[in-house]
Amino acid sequence: MRLQFFKYQGTGNDFVMIDNRNNIVSKNDTKLINRLCDRKFGIGADGLILLEHPDAEGDDFKMVYFNADGNESTMCGNGGRCLVAFAKMLGIIETEANFTAIDGPHKASIDKNDIVNLQMQNVSDIYQSGNIAFLDTGSPHHIVFTDNVNELDVKEEGAAIRYSTDYKEKGTNVNFVEKTEAEDTFIVRTYERGVEDETLACGTGVTAVAIAAHHSNRTKASEVKLQVPGGSLSVSFKADGNNYQDVWLKGPAKLVFKGEIAC
Ligand SMILES: N[C@H](CCC[C@H](N)C(=O)O)C(=O)O
């Protein structure tokens, strides 16, 4: 069979996108999805996203996300942004989108420069202790505030936390964060569960970092800028004590190429 795919990237977090409204790809085909994401034997990507017909009234489409290991996973913020750009390219939406992912409903908008603003879930359960934080923004995130983020071996240090007994078999994503001179700007490097390596950006990760930075008084800003190896993202929110609502993740989402692959 020849499978048509589109390759997108959001600040360097890259995805194979498939229009699966005719159910050509089975969600149980872990082996196929892992191969499609393989950077030597396949297309190569941090994850794969199926665009499917919506189940929920008022939705434009449904999102199904898989990590590069081929397993379906929790929410992907950068992937959600790329999916909105993909839906626009397919003519399913114009500038506004409503879709449902594994963590629930999402709204989004896309401008003429392919900047996508994606609403993330509300957050109210935040663990904070010293330079460590943990919260779930649609995916689980362990956060380490440090002062030498660019010198770290993120793959080694991230894996040690992700496979530690604290996180047992479910694992977590791991973000290393350094505050810049600017009151509202942080540098973030992320080890991603299911990729089992550092990625150039992580959308649910920078969302978690922005909220944890505000919650621990490392910033007073309610729009936080995150510098990641793959570019820049911003996260805005309304905070009321431990409750973070109206949470939005904004940044570019670009088509890199389209193609067909024998499978
Ligand atoms: N690897 C993550 C899912 C993708 C998260 C990331 N790509 C994002 O942009 O949020 C996990 O298994 O929790």
The ligand as a Gaussian input file, in Angstrom:
#p B3LYP/6-31G(d) Opt

LIG

0 1
 N        5.927000      12.848000      24.595000
 C        4.757000      13.369000      25.318000
 C        3.615000      13.704000      24.333000
 C        4.031000      14.772000      23.362000
 C        4.334000      16.052000      24.070000
 C        5.030000      17.116000      23.233000
 N        5.501000      16.744000      21.924000
 C        4.193000      18.373000      23.169000
 O        4.376000      19.188000      22.253000
 O        3.366000      18.558000      24.103000
 C        4.259000      12.332000      26.297000
 O        4.299000      11.145000      25.985000
 O        3.808000      12.735000      27.371000

